[in-house]
Amino acid sequence: MKIRQNLHWLPYFGILAFLALYFYASALYPGGTQFDHSTLGYSQLGNFWCDLLDEVTYSGSKNPGRPYALTATIVLPTTLTVFWFFVPALFSWPDWQRWAVRALGCTSMVLAVFIFTPAHDYVINLASLMGFAAFTAVQIGLIRNKEFLLLASASVAILFGLTHFFMWRTGFRLDQMPIVQKFAFLSFFIWIGLTTRRMQEALRV
């Protein structure tokens, strides 16, 4: 029982570790964006998260922050598999639905680990599809449970997430996409944090 309670803290740890590694990797980034190869340092407005995973930056310099970005890319989805495994505890679902959401959510996180590989686009497409299915099932459950705070935070997260995905797939306003990506990350982290807290309360009952 104690081990399970400790596991509930892993999503918080994963998010905090990801942010720490992200900012450290970005501090080491030499410079260059997809839109301007001459910039110096990492630009929160101009660089994508995935730029930190490149061995050589757009400016042509070797990227010393890559190992930290790779570590962050592994740590975050790995710890969030715990979130997707336990989140069905919030709902009075039949066993098949619990395991379906667990399978979709956890598999999405496992796939996300491989975002740094040449299969980047395929990984994002498949992981996004599976993650969206699990996310939608959870939102339906939150509506039935009248969890309005979690629904509000989820609505903001999915708005930024879908906007980011639309811009990426269509090429619309790509120059604005890096900042949308940051807001998508932040809003999902907030939703996961709030939902994890509610999940912990439900499991203590």
Beta strands, then each sheet from edge to edge (+ up, - down):
end
